[in-house]
């Protein structure tokens, strides 16, 4: 049994890492939060990223942070998001 303070994410072991779900990862606060996460990769994991419309930035973030899931609010962007991330082990969802 894995102790509660150990997390495995993308086959990497994290001790005491906080798993973060960012609602609005492409907005001002979301991009700042991802900047902090990128500076402390052993302490934080971006597990879920969401965006309303900024599909280009969401794709870029997903490729960089490799979250478990990404969610796009605008249904018109779902197919592009799914196609752009098809070779990565990321769940793609739409509201």
N, C-alpha and C positions, 0 to 999 in steps of 0.2 A: 504494500500500500504506500502511495506517495504522500509524504508529509504535506500539510496544508500550506507551508511556506515555499514549496517548490512547484514551479509551473513549467511545463514543457510546451513550447510553441515553435512550430516549424522545425522540429527536431533539435531545438536548442534549449538548454536547461537554464531556468531563471530562478534565483532564490529571492524570495520576498518581492517579486516584481508585481506591480499593480497593473491589472488588465483594464485598459481604457476603451470606452465606447464614446466616440466623438459625434455628436449630433451637430451637423453643420461644419464639417471639417474643412470646407473650402472657404468659409467666411473668415473674417478678421481674427476672432477669438480662436477658431479652430486651427488656423494656420499657425498662430502663436503657440497653441498647445502642442501641435506636432513639432514645432521647433524645440520646445522643451523636451519632448519625448526623444527626439533625435540626439539631444545632448546627453541624455541619461538612459542609454539603451538597456542597461542592466537593471534599471529600476522601473521602467514603464514599457508596456506592450500596447501598441495601437491595435486593438482586436476588432473593432467595428468602426468603419468610416461611413458617414452619410453626407449627402448633398442634395440640394433641390434641383439646380439646373447646371451648375458649373462642371460639366462632364469632363472637359479637358484636364482640369486640375484634379478632379477625383481620380481619373485614370493614372495620372502622374503620381499622386499620393499612394494609390493602391500598389503600384509597381515598386515604389520605394519602401513602403512600410510592410507590405505583404500581410495585411490583416486577414482574419478568418473570413470576414464578410464585408461587403460594401453594399450600400443601399442608395438608390437614386430616386428622388421624389417625382421627377418628371418622367412619365411613362414613355414619352417620345424618345428618350435617351437610353432606354433599357437595352435595346439590341446592340447599339454601338458599344456600350459598357461591357456587355456580355462578350461580344466579339473581341474587344480590345484585351480582355483578361482571360481569354479561353485557354491559354497555355499555362496559367498559374493556378495554384490550388486555393482559389478564393471564391467563396460563394457570392453570387451576384443576385441581388434582390431588388424589387421595385415596390414602392409603398403599396 
